[in-house]
Amino acid sequence: MRWPADGFFAGLLVLMAIIGFSEYVRMNGFAWHHPASLIGFAGMLTFVLPWSLWDMEAPSALMVMWIAAFLLLTVTVISKNKTTIDGAALMLLGALYVGYGFGALDTVRQMEEHGLFWTFLVLGCIIASDVGAYFAGRAIGRHKLWPSISPNKTIEGAAGGVILSLITAVAFALAMPDVVSLPRALGIGLIAAVAGQLGDLIQSAYKRVRDIKDTGAILPGHGGILDRCDSWIIVFPLVLLSGLLPT
C-alpha cells in the first residue's frame, strides 16, 4: 500500500541527493553548470528518482553508467582535454556514490512488505552505531582507530558502535519477530555498524584530500548533506546487496 507520505519521502531524498551531489561537484572544483557536472547530475537523478511511485521500471544501472561514461568521455574530446579523464571519472563516481546511495533508501522504503519497518531498522542501527561510538570513545577510548584519516576515532569507540547497533537490531527483532528474525536483524545491525563507520571514514579521507573541513554549510554546525548522510549512502546499498532484506 502506498501512502501519501511516500511521495514526500521520495521528494525529500531527491532534494537531498541534488544538494549532496552539488557539494560533491563543488569540492572537486567543478561549477554546477559545467557539462561534466550536468551529465553527472543526470546520471545521479536516474538512480534516485522514485520510478516505482510512477509505476515505471527504473533504468538499468549498467546502462545508466555506460551512457554517462560515454557522454563524459565525449566531453573530454570536445573540450580538447580541458575536462580531463580524471574529472570525467570523478563525475561518474559521484553519480554512482550519491545517486545509488540515496536511491537505495527509497528502494527500501518502497518495499511491498513492511518498507517503513525496514527503513527504521537500518536507520536505527546506523544512529545507534554513531551514538555508541561517540560515548564509548569518550568514556574508554584509548587506542586510535585510523589517526591519519580521523584522529578522534578510537578502536574502543568503534567497538561500542557495533555493540549498540547489535543491541538495537535485537530490540527490533524482539518487537516484530514475525517480520524479522534475530539472525537477520543481527546481520543488518553488523552491516550498519561496520559499513556505517567506514562510510564516515571514506568521507573523512576525501575531505582530507581536498583540504576542507565540511562538504557544505547547509546544516549550521553540522556541515553539509554528505557530512550527515555519509553512513546512510554506504549502508543502505550494502544492506540491499547483502540479500538480508526480503525480496
Summary of the structure (lengths in Angstrom):
residues: 247
radius of gyration: 18.9
end to end distance: 16.0
largest distance: 60.5
contacts: 832
relative contact order: 0.12
helix: 72%
strand: 4%
